[in-house]
Amino acid sequence: MMRKTKLFMDTVVDIQVVVADRSKDMAAATVERAFEVFRKVEQACSRFSRDSELMLATRQIRTAIEISPFLFEPLRFALEVAKWTNGMFDPTVGKTMEDHGFNQHYLTGETLHHAASDSATYRDIVLDEEQRTLSINKPLVIDLGAVAKGFAIDLAAHELKDFAGFIVNAGGDLYAGGLDNSGKKWKVEIQHPLYKDQTVQKIEVSNEAVCTSGSYERRSPLNTSFHHLVDPEHKHSPKEWTSCTVVAPYALMADAFSTAAFLLGKDRGLALVEQMNLQGILIDPNLQIYRIGGI
Amino acid sequence: MAKMDKKWIVLCSTAIGAIYAAGYFTTETQASLQQPASYSQASVKTGSSQSNSKYKDGTFYGTGSNRRGEIQVAVTMKGDKITDVEISDFAMHYSEQDVVHLPQEVVRIQSAQVKNVSGATYSTQAFKDAVDQALAQALNA
């Protein structure tokens, strides 16, 4: 086994690969490429850096700016999920997040404040498929927190696909490729929402992503009833779930749909995971666990 | 039931394909891979200090201490930007009792038996002191 841990996107990215000791040097270069993906996606999608591709492209309204696929692709996916959930999932929550103190760069400490229109929604974000451009109709702040990390995990997994087994774990969202070092499916435990040293369930996965959205880690520094998952219309944090885990073939899907299920609340959240034919473990504030898809 | 998932699977594979189709990733990363990606050497590379830059280029180490030991990070600077932060070493051993008092993020990474846990995204707060210390060393006098 070889393992390396770095910080990206304000979280801890841990990569493990199954490799013989004698091949570790060769493996190191490949693992480095997988980390490089996180660097690229962060530079493209961060709303915490004034010079990220995202922030540069949204400085002016009604101006089409050509953007790289590192931004275009996750943004397109986010807009599709926004449409599918009728805006309950909405990447324009960036301004609300800023207002609640989620606006500090984790490494430089720099804080950003932007002017934005209160009425802005995902419909004010326009992507041109042909020209590969982005333009916005109103001043707004785009938050890709629910898709960028998933996308980076998928790209990193693509880099690591030749290993017999690997795990890319970005702060609790992960993709497990192949088999573990004993030739078995990877075992992944689901964090207990209240007791940090406990897990609620162990699942076995191979070539699948497991992503969890929960209200128990990131609280607003300004208002503790507010966490990093926000209902864009009512500008508050939903309370029907404390933890939503989704297992999917891609981390981009698992990341976006675990967030969407959290925001949609109980019935619609469960329905979403079922309709997608995905597996899910959803936990409500009374610690009742709902399991979907025969997990 | 209508298989709604097919559409999303296609969207995901298209998104990944777009990165590689354009040769976006492969070509650009060659350069960065020319340099050996090993930060494990003990020496601190004190790079050239240009007159107008706030920070020196190079790799700098910082430690964040807790009751029992230290977390070491290796921060790589280039052109006044942080390009890499690696959690470099955790050669510490904790008894169960000690672990209780450590930030969970640190425990997750340090435990010898790697446990793969999916949970709400935890932050990098536990590493902030170590990163700040490395940055202080990188400052141009």
HADDOCK unambig.tbl for C-alpha pairs under 7 A between the chains (distance, minus, plus):
assign (segid A and resid 5 and name CA) (segid B and resid 86 and name CA) 5.89 0.50 0.50
assign (segid A and resid 5 and name CA) (segid B and resid 87 and name CA) 5.47 0.50 0.50
assign (segid A and resid 6 and name CA) (segid B and resid 85 and name CA) 5.47 0.50 0.50
assign (segid A and resid 6 and name CA) (segid B and resid 86 and name CA) 4.18 0.50 0.50
assign (segid A and resid 6 and name CA) (segid B and resid 87 and name CA) 5.58 0.50 0.50
assign (segid A and resid 7 and name CA) (segid B and resid 85 and name CA) 5.46 0.50 0.50
assign (segid A and resid 7 and name CA) (segid B and resid 86 and name CA) 6.43 0.50 0.50
assign (segid A and resid 10 and name CA) (segid B and resid 123 and name CA) 5.85 0.50 0.50
assign (segid A and resid 10 and name CA) (segid B and resid 124 and name CA) 5.64 0.50 0.50
assign (segid A and resid 11 and name CA) (segid B and resid 122 and name CA) 6.34 0.50 0.50
assign (segid A and resid 11 and name CA) (segid B and resid 123 and name CA) 5.05 0.50 0.50
assign (segid A and resid 11 and name CA) (segid B and resid 124 and name CA) 5.18 0.50 0.50
assign (segid A and resid 12 and name CA) (segid B and resid 124 and name CA) 6.52 0.50 0.50
assign (segid A and resid 29 and name CA) (segid B and resid 37 and name CA) 6.71 0.50 0.50
assign (segid A and resid 32 and name CA) (segid B and resid 37 and name CA) 6.72 0.50 0.50
assign (segid A and resid 69 and name CA) (segid B and resid 18 and name CA) 6.38 0.50 0.50
assign (segid A and resid 69 and name CA) (segid B and resid 19 and name CA) 5.95 0.50 0.50
assign (segid A and resid 70 and name CA) (segid B and resid 19 and name CA) 6.97 0.50 0.50
assign (segid A and resid 73 and name CA) (segid B and resid 15 and name CA) 5.20 0.50 0.50
assign (segid A and resid 155 and name CA) (segid B and resid 16 and name CA) 6.44 0.50 0.50
assign (segid A and resid 171 and name CA) (segid B and resid 121 and name CA) 4.92 0.50 0.50
assign (segid A and resid 171 and name CA) (segid B and resid 122 and name CA) 5.54 0.50 0.50
assign (segid A and resid 172 and name CA) (segid B and resid 117 and name CA) 6.02 0.50 0.50
assign (segid A and resid 172 and name CA) (segid B and resid 118 and name CA) 4.17 0.50 0.50
assign (segid A and resid 172 and name CA) (segid B and resid 119 and name CA) 4.55 0.50 0.50
assign (segid A and resid 172 and name CA) (segid B and resid 120 and name CA) 6.04 0.50 0.50
assign (segid A and resid 172 and name CA) (segid B and resid 121 and name CA) 5.39 0.50 0.50
assign (segid A and resid 173 and name CA) (segid B and resid 118 and name CA) 5.64 0.50 0.50
assign (segid A and resid 173 and name CA) (segid B and resid 119 and name CA) 6.83 0.50 0.50
assign (segid A and resid 174 and name CA) (segid B and resid 118 and name CA) 6.85 0.50 0.50
assign (segid A and resid 187 and name CA) (segid B and resid 116 and name CA) 6.89 0.50 0.50
assign (segid A and resid 188 and name CA) (segid B and resid 116 and name CA) 5.01 0.50 0.50
assign (segid A and resid 188 and name CA) (segid B and resid 117 and name CA) 5.54 0.50 0.50
assign (segid A and resid 188 and name CA) (segid B and resid 118 and name CA) 6.83 0.50 0.50
assign (segid A and resid 189 and name CA) (segid B and resid 116 and name CA) 6.16 0.50 0.50
assign (segid A and resid 189 and name CA) (segid B and resid 117 and name CA) 4.67 0.50 0.50
assign (segid A and resid 189 and name CA) (segid B and resid 118 and name CA) 6.15 0.50 0.50
assign (segid A and resid 190 and name CA) (segid B and resid 117 and name CA) 5.68 0.50 0.50
assign (segid A and resid 190 and name CA) (segid B and resid 118 and name CA) 5.04 0.50 0.50
assign (segid A and resid 190 and name CA) (segid B and resid 119 and name CA) 6.14 0.50 0.50
assign (segid A and resid 191 and name CA) (segid B and resid 117 and name CA) 6.18 0.50 0.50
assign (segid A and resid 191 and name CA) (segid B and resid 118 and name CA) 5.95 0.50 0.50
assign (segid A and resid 191 and name CA) (segid B and resid 119 and name CA) 4.94 0.50 0.50
assign (segid A and resid 196 and name CA) (segid B and resid 104 and name CA) 6.96 0.50 0.50
assign (segid A and resid 210 and name CA) (segid B and resid 118 and name CA) 6.55 0.50 0.50
assign (segid A and resid 211 and name CA) (segid B and resid 118 and name CA) 6.26 0.50 0.50
assign (segid A and resid 212 and name CA) (segid B and resid 118 and name CA) 6.05 0.50 0.50
assign (segid A and resid 212 and name CA) (segid B and resid 119 and name CA) 5.03 0.50 0.50
assign (segid A and resid 212 and name CA) (segid B and resid 120 and name CA) 5.31 0.50 0.50
assign (segid A and resid 213 and name CA) (segid B and resid 119 and name CA) 6.96 0.50 0.50
assign (segid A and resid 213 and name CA) (segid B and resid 120 and name CA) 4.93 0.50 0.50
assign (segid A and resid 214 and name CA) (segid B and resid 120 and name CA) 4.58 0.50 0.50
assign (segid A and resid 216 and name CA) (segid B and resid 120 and name CA) 6.90 0.50 0.50
assign (segid A and resid 217 and name CA) (segid B and resid 120 and name CA) 6.02 0.50 0.50
assign (segid A and resid 217 and name CA) (segid B and resid 121 and name CA) 6.66 0.50 0.50
assign (segid A and resid 217 and name CA) (segid B and resid 122 and name CA) 5.73 0.50 0.50
assign (segid A and resid 218 and name CA) (segid B and resid 122 and name CA) 6.97 0.50 0.50
assign (segid A and resid 250 and name CA) (segid B and resid 12 and name CA) 6.86 0.50 0.50
assign (segid A and resid 252 and name CA) (segid B and resid 12 and name CA) 6.75 0.50 0.50
assign (segid A and resid 275 and name CA) (segid B and resid 4 and name CA) 6.41 0.50 0.50
assign (segid A and resid 276 and name CA) (segid B and resid 3 and name CA) 6.94 0.50 0.50
assign (segid A and resid 276 and name CA) (segid B and resid 4 and name CA) 5.35 0.50 0.50
assign (segid A and resid 276 and name CA) (segid B and resid 5 and name CA) 4.68 0.50 0.50
assign (segid A and resid 277 and name CA) (segid B and resid 5 and name CA) 6.32 0.50 0.50
